Amino acid sequence: MTMRLQDHKDFIGGLLVLLLGLVTIQEAVSYKVGTLSRMGPGFFPLSLGVILCLTGLAIVVMRKRADSASVPTSPPPEWRGWLCICAGIASFVILGRYGGMMPATFATVFISAMGDRENSILTAAILAFVMCITCLIVFWGLLHMQLPLFQWG
């Protein structure tokens, strides 16, 4: 019984995601949806429900195409990646409070990028620098976020 359930877990998971999307859509239409230029309170849940339905449908369709005879073995957990991503999030919390948006963004992206074994220190630094510029333009320049760029203490 467990082997049979194991063979169909992607199919069942896809159906559950599809069902969750349908329930979300059903609840979202009870709110005013609005238009793209004047979104109502039901617009986001409706969009989320449609995305969930499409994702669930894609999982179900891809599972039907997969060959159940060739079940790949799962690789060992990537502890380096987990550790670096968690440390990156913690660094954003600490540096965002005491250092500002730029040091927090740089540290988060740099530390998280080092979780990938294929990244070098140089590529992680370049990625972090580009993300700092992107955050500067989007969050500080366009959205006028109140988080200071740099601060001490």
WOJONOR-V764418 format. One record per residue. N is the residue number from 1. RES is the residue in one small letter. OMEGA is omega in degrees with one decimal (none if undefined). BURIAL is 1 if it has 24 or more other C-alpha atoms within 12 Angstrom, else 0. D_LAST is the distance of its C-alpha to the last C-alpha in Angstrom with 1 decimal. Layout:
# WOJONOR-V764418
((N/RES/OMEGA/BURIAL/D_LAST) (N/RES/OMEGA/BURIAL/D_LAST))
This chain:
# WOJONOR-V764418
((1/m/-178.2/0/58.7) (2/t/178.5/0/55.3) (3/m/179.7/0/56.2) (4/r/177.0/0/57.4) (5/l/178.8/0/54.2) (6/q/179.8/0/52.2) (7/d/-174.0/0/54.2) (8/h/-174.8/0/53.5) (9/k/177.0/0/49.8) (10/d/178.8/1/48.7) (11/f/179.6/1/51.4) (12/i/177.9/0/50.6) (13/g/177.0/1/46.8) (14/g/177.5/1/47.7) (15/l/178.3/1/49.9) (16/l/176.7/0/47.3) (17/v/176.8/1/44.8) (18/l/178.4/1/47.6) (19/l/177.9/1/48.4) (20/l/176.8/1/44.8) (21/g/179.2/1/44.8) (22/l/177.6/1/48.1) (23/v/178.3/0/46.9) (24/t/177.5/1/43.7) (25/i/-179.4/1/46.0) (26/q/178.9/0/48.4) (27/e/-176.2/0/45.7) (28/a/-178.0/1/44.1) (29/v/175.6/0/47.4) (30/s/175.1/0/47.6) (31/y/176.0/0/44.7) (32/k/-176.6/0/45.1) (33/v/-179.4/0/44.3) (34/g/-179.5/0/44.5) (35/t/178.7/0/44.5) (36/l/-179.4/0/42.1) (37/s/178.1/0/41.4) (38/r/-175.8/0/41.2) (39/m/176.6/0/40.0) (40/g/-177.9/0/40.7) (41/p/179.4/0/39.1) (42/g/-175.8/1/41.5) (43/f/-178.6/1/40.7) (44/f/178.0/1/37.8) (45/p/177.9/1/39.5) (46/l/177.7/1/42.7) (47/s/178.5/1/41.1) (48/l/178.0/1/39.4) (49/g/178.3/1/42.8) (50/v/178.8/1/44.6) (51/i/177.4/0/42.1) (52/l/178.5/1/42.6) (53/c/179.3/1/46.4) (54/l/178.3/0/46.4) (55/t/178.5/1/44.3) (56/g/177.6/1/46.5) (57/l/178.5/1/49.6) (58/a/178.5/0/48.3) (59/i/-179.6/1/47.7) (60/v/-178.3/1/51.2) (61/v/-179.7/0/52.9) (62/m/179.1/0/51.2) (63/r/178.9/0/52.2) (64/k/179.3/0/55.8) (65/r/-176.3/0/55.8) (66/a/178.3/0/54.3) (67/d/-176.9/0/56.8) (68/s/-179.9/0/56.6) (69/a/-178.1/0/58.5) (70/s/179.1/0/55.7) (71/v/-178.8/0/52.9) (72/p/176.0/0/50.2) (73/t/-178.4/0/48.6) (74/s/179.6/0/44.9) (75/p/178.1/0/42.7) (76/p/-179.1/0/40.7) (77/p/179.1/0/37.1) (78/e/-176.7/0/34.5) (79/w/178.8/0/32.1) (80/r/179.1/0/30.1) (81/g/179.0/0/29.6) (82/w/-177.6/0/28.6) (83/l/-178.7/0/26.2) (84/c/179.4/1/24.5) (85/i/177.3/1/24.3) (86/c/177.6/0/22.9) (87/a/177.0/1/20.3) (88/g/178.3/1/19.5) (89/i/178.3/1/19.0) (90/a/179.2/0/16.7) (91/s/177.3/1/14.6) (92/f/180.0/1/14.4) (93/v/-176.8/0/13.4) (94/i/-177.1/0/10.5) (95/l/175.6/1/9.5) (96/g/179.9/1/10.4) (97/r/-171.9/0/7.9) (98/y/-176.2/0/4.7) (99/g/-179.2/0/6.8) (100/g/-173.9/1/9.3) (101/m/-176.2/1/13.1) (102/m/177.3/1/14.3) (103/p/179.8/1/12.6) (104/a/179.5/1/13.2) (105/t/-179.6/1/16.7) (106/f/-177.4/1/17.6) (107/a/-179.0/1/16.6) (108/t/-177.9/1/18.4) (109/v/-179.0/1/21.5) (110/f/-178.2/1/21.7) (111/i/-179.8/1/21.5) (112/s/178.6/1/23.8) (113/a/178.6/1/26.2) (114/m/175.1/1/26.6) (115/g/176.3/1/28.2) (116/d/-176.4/0/31.3) (117/r/-178.8/0/33.4) (118/e/179.2/0/34.8) (119/n/171.9/0/31.5) (120/s/178.0/0/30.8) (121/i/-179.6/0/27.5) (122/l/179.9/0/28.5) (123/t/177.2/0/29.4) (124/a/178.9/1/26.2) (125/a/178.0/0/24.2) (126/i/177.9/0/26.5) (127/l/179.7/1/26.2) (128/a/178.7/1/22.4) (129/f/179.0/1/22.6) (130/v/178.4/0/25.2) (131/m/175.8/1/23.3) (132/c/178.0/1/20.3) (133/i/178.9/0/22.9) (134/t/178.4/0/24.5) (135/c/178.1/1/21.4) (136/l/-178.7/1/20.7) (137/i/-172.9/0/24.3) (138/v/-170.7/0/24.7) (139/f/-177.0/0/21.7) (140/w/-177.0/0/20.2) (141/g/-175.4/0/23.5) (142/l/-176.0/0/26.1) (143/l/178.6/0/24.5) (144/h/177.2/0/21.9) (145/m/-176.7/0/19.2) (146/q/177.8/0/16.5) (147/l/-178.0/1/13.7) (148/p/179.0/1/12.0) (149/l/178.7/1/13.0) (150/f/172.9/0/10.0) (151/q/179.7/0/6.5) (152/w/175.4/0/3.8) (153/g/none/0/0.0))
